[in-house]
Amino acid sequence: MDFSRAVIVCAEPDSPLLKKTIQVLVEEVKERTGIHLLHAISEAGDPKQIIELKISKDINAAIEGFSLEVISSTPVRCLITGNDQRGLLYGIGYFLRKAMLTPGKIKWDGSLAHSSAPHNHLRGHQLGYRPLNNTYEAWTPEQFDKHIRELVLFGANSIEILPGGTDDDDIRAALSSEKHGTIPADWKDATGWPLMKSSFDEMMVRLSETIHSYGADTWLWWPNMGANYEDASCEASELEERNRIFKMIPHLDHLFIPGGDPGELTPELLFSWVGKLSKVLHKYHPNAGIWLSLQSFHQSDEWLNAFLAHASKKPSWLTGLVFSPWQRMTLPVLWEKVKDLYPIRHYPDIGHSINCQYPVPNWDKAFAMTHGREGFNPRPEAQKKIHNIHESFTIGSIGYSEGINDDVNKFIWLDQEWDPNRTVQETLTDYGRLFIGSDAATKISDGFISLEHNWEGDAVSNNSIENTLSHWKKLENELPDTSVSSYRFQMGLMRAYTDCWIRRRLLHETDAEKKALELLTQKGKSETTIQRVRDLLIQQVHDNELSEMRAYIDVIGEKIFRSVQAQISVAKYEALAWNRGAFLDTIDLPLNNKAWLLHELEKVESMKSEEERLKALKAIATREDPGPNGIYENFGVSGKKGRSVLLSGWEKDPGHLSTPFITHALALLHQSPAVFEKLGPVPLAWISNIHALYNTPIVLEYEVENKYAYELQITYLSNMFGPAKITLILNDTHTIHNDVVVENKVLCVKYPLPEKATKTGKLKFCWTTPSGYQGANIAELWIRKIN
């Protein structure tokens, strides 16, 4: 069907939202086709093609639903009927997603009849205007407007915003870096930040107005950032600030206060404080709901029980609970406890790939080191899986995003909240058709799915990474300039190039390290050996194609920054820190032990005797060797001696609240000068570690020959949330150690194993931490024969 000369007919555009709906249709069509659709109240003038907009009179129709019917009579008609005003806007979104919108043409090849209503009540994302994130701080109100509109076209009915002054500690830590000398002392003034163009207050007001104009609800995320809420002066100051903000913001439907991360309070103090601020909120927004989460980095049984006890009293101001990152209690357990008291909102972390709520499972260390926590991370199949596991326990979700790096994930979540049976292929095809171009929507969908598969398994054996780059390069050559210039296309293209570049470099650097270790074991003078190893490690890879790929990654990165202000570098684009989306600053990190080996060689050179030097060189080469009948574990690394731990549980427990998982201690690659002075460059074996959250035990089982005595050596890492007391029990009966604390980043310990245990030939190790602590992090493990 052709609607290229259609007239919009809407008999009663009598409300701001209906007028906005017509405006959206006109502007979005014109942007993609150049066609300016005219609007008429009736069919006067005998138009040949009509796009008719109506509101249903059926009072029993599902809220926010719509129907679309294409009638091939004369005039050709596309009738879009909203069950209510929001539903009509979602119907327009469906039309725009499915239509073929190309220069000078509006074609409809889709279903002639379709009706739909949302499965879940709550659908949205958080868009925080603050220096902590990797994109939004640089946006103008107009850019926010466009992005909010795009989310609404995929069914969003809620957007969460933030006041100024959240996460101050993280910002202060970044400001201590010399790289941020451009930021003035009065950094709490938003306009003092290099990329911010509006004050916090001004943007908050504008965003509230924009969200309301699309008929969506405004949520406000506001952690408790006061110094001491038990202090009367602090409480008064905090209430005064809330009075100021609540009075200022024109539209506010819900307030979400996290129990922690940041602003952790005891449950007693939290409920008391929120009861007081609720009176201030309802003075200006009497119908606004208040939601709390059970977030806390140190969730003891006492903390959780106290929180639930206060919630069970059903304070009049408490609307519902939020399932959030760093929440110890699983969602099914929480739902069972509160299902008769409160609705639960999901607050999924869709933006982070590591050290987060839903990390990439068994992620290759090379990718973790280089892409980091906030690299471009389209994970459509994983996001659908995560959503569908949890959706029956919630009323929907508002996703946690720190920028544009998770753009694909945003739209997957919105579509899954609307219809959990919708395939990711359909969502991504709509995404590609509407935002990149109709010419190759299916191929674009395939491209984003292939990027997710790039991160599955170890990078060396994942040959599909090369195919993914070929796919994106072909799209780049085939698509028109309007499509290739889309930042969404450019993010996919950049990921394809970066993944392939990292893999090829990994192959080169792994081979160089292998040869270096072989040299260290060969006979000869230490001086000669050291020089040969050093030359091998520092030798540059002479590969013109590899160099060109790296240069082109920078070219694409510059385009993305110019178009959407993604801060993918601290030095170039004012990212707050290396772990805040600045992956252009990390993709050049060595992927082998070059830094550690060169550092160790320097120490060897300072030794006085040749015998001592040769012995030290051999020790470097055989560092991981557990000896005859021994076992070595380098957690998270495949292809090494010993048994690589392959962990299961992600399919049912993607947040790993009850199953251990492999993570990566990336901070060891970005040490402060004080820490570096103590540790120096670290072996990459320390980066990957097995970890468990909260009270989940880590259990590992091994078999040894029972005729020998053995010792156990372990490399522990400190926890990102502070020191944890670690207890290790062998075979359920033997205490190897109790309450070991890792104070200084890394702790290497040795223990003889009890003869009674080793005589059985079976060793079962169980690591636990007490209630209120995060779990153990184990980087390496040796079981060595000692006689």
VENUR-V639269 format. One record per helix or strand of 3 or more residues. SS is the DSSP state (a for helix, b for strand). FROM is the first residue (numbers start at 0). TO is the last residue. If there is no record, write none. Layout:
SS,FROM,TO  SS,FROM,TO
//
This chain:
b,6,8  a,15,32  b,37,39  b,48,54  b,65,70  b,75,81  a,84,97  b,99,101  b,104,106  b,112,115  b,121,125  a,135,137  a,140,152  b,157,161  a,167,174  a,177,179  a,189,191  a,199,212  b,216,220  a,231,247  b,253,256  a,266,283  b,288,292  a,300,311  b,319,322  a,330,337  b,342,345  a,364,370  a,379,392  b,395,399  a,403,417  a,423,434  a,437,453  a,463,477  a,480,483  a,486,519  a,525,537  a,543,563  a,569,572  a,582,584  a,593,604  a,609,620  b,630,633  b,660,663  a,665,668  a,672,678  a,683,685  b,687,690  b,697,702  b,709,716  b,724,729  b,733,740  b,745,751  a,754,757  b,761,767  b,776,784
//
